[in-house]
Amino acid sequence: MSEDQWVRETPLTPQELAAYRAEQVAFQEEHFGPTQKYTCDECGLAPKCKLAFDGYNTDGDCLYEK
């Protein structure tokens, strides 16, 4: 993995990641309806990825890989 603008220098703690996920889910549900399971839920990069839990990241799709 190369360092770039989408990777955090310091990973989120499990508690921070859970809070960040909750914020993203609330935003997605408010603007776009119920959220599906995120690809990020199974991704080891999620604590460092600034794109984690974006609404695109469902059904195996990953915005970071694009």
N, CA and C of each residue as an Amber inpcrd file, in Angstrom:
protein
   198
   0.8500000  -1.1830000   0.0000000   0.0000000   0.0000000   0.0000000
   0.8860000   1.2340000   0.0000000   0.6760000   2.1170000  -0.9160000
   1.4590000   3.3440000  -0.9620000   0.7790000   4.4320000  -0.1450000
   1.5950000   5.3080000   0.4030000   1.0550000   6.4140000   1.1870000
   0.4430000   7.4270000   0.2170000  -0.7370000   7.8760000   0.4950000
  -1.3940000   8.8710000  -0.3380000  -2.4010000   9.6620000   0.4820000
  -3.1230000  10.5160000  -0.2000000  -4.0650000  11.4040000   0.4820000
  -5.2300000  10.6760000   1.1360000  -5.4690000   9.4290000   0.7780000
  -6.6090000   8.6920000   1.3090000  -6.2480000   7.7750000   2.4710000
  -4.9910000   7.8230000   2.9200000  -4.5450000   6.9530000   4.0060000
  -4.1430000   7.8200000   5.1990000  -4.7230000   7.5160000   6.3490000
  -4.4060000   8.2430000   7.5790000  -3.0240000   7.8260000   8.0670000
  -2.2520000   8.7850000   8.5840000  -0.9510000   8.4550000   9.1660000
  -1.1300000   7.6110000  10.4150000  -2.1030000   7.9740000  11.2210000
  -2.3870000   7.2560000  12.4640000  -3.7310000   6.5480000  12.3240000
  -3.7420000   5.2340000  12.4500000  -5.0160000   4.5100000  12.3280000
  -5.9960000   4.8890000  13.4380000  -7.2780000   4.7980000  13.1260000
  -8.3000000   5.0000000  14.1440000  -8.2850000   3.8140000  15.1100000
  -8.5540000   4.0900000  16.3670000  -8.6890000   3.0110000  17.3480000
  -9.9980000   2.2750000  17.0430000 -10.1820000   1.0870000  17.5900000
 -11.4620000   0.4000000  17.3680000 -12.6660000   1.2550000  17.7830000
 -12.5410000   1.9900000  18.8570000 -13.6490000   2.8500000  19.3070000
 -13.8680000   4.0090000  18.3290000 -12.7890000   4.6120000  17.8640000
 -12.9130000   5.7020000  16.8940000 -13.4940000   5.1970000  15.5790000
 -13.0650000   4.0030000  15.1660000 -13.5740000   3.4330000  13.9260000
 -15.0720000   3.1480000  14.0340000 -15.5010000   2.6290000  15.1640000
 -16.9300000   2.3610000  15.3760000 -17.7370000   3.6580000  15.3440000
 -17.2170000   4.7060000  15.9660000 -17.9040000   6.0000000  15.9650000
 -17.9490000   6.5870000  14.5540000 -16.8460000   6.4870000  13.8230000
 -16.7830000   6.9830000  12.4500000 -17.7790000   6.2250000  11.5670000
 -17.8310000   4.8980000  11.7370000 -18.7730000   4.0900000  10.9660000
 -20.2090000   4.5190000  11.2580000 -20.5180000   4.7140000  12.5260000
 -21.8690000   5.1320000  12.9180000 -22.2420000   6.4730000  12.2820000
 -21.3060000   7.4060000  12.2410000 -21.5500000   8.7120000  11.6070000
 -21.8420000   8.5480000  10.1200000 -21.0360000   7.7230000   9.4610000
 -21.2090000   7.5070000   8.0320000 -22.5300000   6.8020000   7.7220000
 -22.8820000   5.8180000   8.5270000 -24.1560000   5.1150000   8.3490000
 -25.3220000   6.0900000   8.5110000 -25.2690000   6.9220000   9.5440000
 -26.3440000   7.9000000   9.7730000 -26.4740000   8.8490000   8.5870000
 -25.3450000   9.3250000   8.0680000 -25.3690000  10.2250000   6.9180000
 -25.9700000   9.5300000   5.6970000 -25.4930000   8.3250000   5.4040000
 -25.9860000   7.5910000   4.2410000 -27.4830000   7.3140000   4.3540000
 -27.9220000   6.8990000   5.5250000 -29.3390000   6.5940000   5.7100000
 -30.2050000   7.8420000   5.6000000 -29.7100000   8.9600000   6.0940000
 -30.4640000  10.2130000   6.0180000 -30.6210000  10.6840000   4.5710000
 -29.5720000  10.5340000   3.7880000 -29.5750000  11.0680000   2.4320000
 -29.9350000  10.0550000   1.3440000 -29.7060000   8.7790000   1.5990000
 -29.8710000   7.7920000   0.5370000 -30.6850000   6.5640000   0.9200000
 -31.1320000   6.4700000   2.1490000 -31.9140000   5.3170000   2.5740000
 -31.0650000   4.2910000   3.3070000 -31.6630000   3.1670000   3.6430000
 -30.9750000   2.1420000   4.4260000 -29.6490000   1.7080000   3.7970000
 -28.6850000   1.5080000   4.6570000 -27.3430000   1.1330000   4.2270000
 -27.2010000  -0.3780000   4.1840000 -26.5450000  -0.8510000   3.1490000
 -26.2170000  -2.2630000   3.0550000 -24.9550000  -2.5110000   3.8790000
 -24.5500000  -3.7570000   3.9300000 -23.3080000  -4.0810000   4.6150000
 -22.1450000  -3.4570000   3.8350000 -21.2490000  -2.8270000   4.5540000
 -20.0920000  -2.2030000   3.9280000 -18.9880000  -3.2150000   3.6470000
 -18.3430000  -3.0780000   2.5090000 -17.1470000  -3.8540000   2.1970000
 -16.0980000  -3.6030000   3.2700000 -16.0650000  -2.4090000   3.7960000
 -15.0820000  -1.9880000   4.8070000 -15.1740000  -2.8050000   6.1010000
 -16.3290000  -3.3870000   6.3660000 -16.4920000  -4.1710000   7.5900000
 -15.5150000  -5.3410000   7.6510000 -15.0800000  -5.8130000   6.4920000
 -14.1660000  -6.9510000   6.4380000 -12.7560000  -6.5430000   6.0030000
 -12.4930000  -5.2480000   5.8940000 -11.2190000  -4.7670000   5.3600000
 -10.2700000  -4.3440000   6.4790000  -9.0650000  -4.8740000   6.4380000
  -8.0590000  -4.5170000   7.4310000  -7.5270000  -3.1100000   7.2850000
  -7.7390000  -2.4860000   6.1340000  -7.2700000  -1.1240000   5.9140000
  -8.2300000  -0.0770000   6.4900000  -9.4350000  -0.4670000   6.8420000
 -10.4650000   0.4860000   7.2800000  -9.9840000   1.4770000   8.3420000
  -9.2200000   1.0670000   9.3610000  -8.7850000   2.0480000  10.3620000
  -7.8790000   3.1480000   9.8120000  -7.2570000   2.9030000   8.6630000
  -6.3700000   3.9030000   8.0630000  -6.9590000   4.5770000   6.8290000
  -8.0640000   4.0650000   6.3270000  -8.6270000   4.5510000   5.0710000
  -9.6000000   5.7070000   5.3080000  -9.3320000   6.8290000   4.6630000
 -10.2100000   7.9970000   4.7870000 -11.5020000   7.8310000   3.9860000
 -11.5530000   6.8310000   3.1300000 -12.7450000   6.5710000   2.3200000
 -13.6200000   5.4650000   2.8910000 -13.2110000   4.9410000   4.0350000
 -13.9580000   3.8350000   4.6510000 -15.3970000   4.2530000   4.9410000
 -16.3040000   3.3410000   4.6780000 -17.7320000   3.4830000   4.9600000
 -18.4250000   4.5290000   4.1030000 -17.8110000   4.8740000   2.9780000
 -18.4980000   5.6830000   1.9800000 -19.6240000   4.8210000   1.4110000
 -20.6800000   5.4320000   0.9590000 -21.8160000   4.6970000   0.4290000
 -21.4870000   3.8310000  -0.7760000 -20.3950000   4.1080000  -1.4580000
 -19.9760000   3.2910000  -2.5990000 -19.4530000   1.9340000  -2.1470000
 -18.9110000   1.8750000  -0.9490000 -18.2090000   0.6860000  -0.4620000
 -19.1570000  -0.4140000   0.0270000 -19.9800000  -0.9170000  -0.8790000
 -20.8990000  -2.0030000  -0.5490000 -20.7780000  -3.1030000  -1.5950000
 -21.2650000  -4.2550000  -1.2820000 -21.3060000  -5.3780000  -2.2180000
 -19.9440000  -5.7000000  -2.8310000 -18.8710000  -5.5450000  -2.0510000
 -17.5340000  -5.8790000  -2.5300000 -16.8160000  -4.7520000  -3.2440000
 -17.5170000  -3.6530000  -3.5270000 -16.8700000  -2.5070000  -4.1660000
 -16.0580000  -1.7250000  -3.1470000 -14.9490000  -1.1480000  -3.6030000
 -14.0680000  -0.3800000  -2.7300000 -13.6370000   0.8870000  -3.4430000
 -14.0210000   2.0220000  -2.9150000 -13.6700000   3.3030000  -3.5100000
 -12.1500000   3.5140000  -3.4960000 -11.4700000   3.0660000  -2.4720000
 -10.0130000   3.2310000  -2.3940000  -9.3190000   2.5120000  -3.5530000
  -9.8320000   1.3740000  -3.9400000  -9.2210000   0.6160000  -5.0310000
  -9.4760000   1.2510000  -6.3900000 -10.4060000   2.1640000  -6.4850000
 -10.7200000   2.8260000  -7.7650000  -9.7380000   3.8980000  -8.0110000
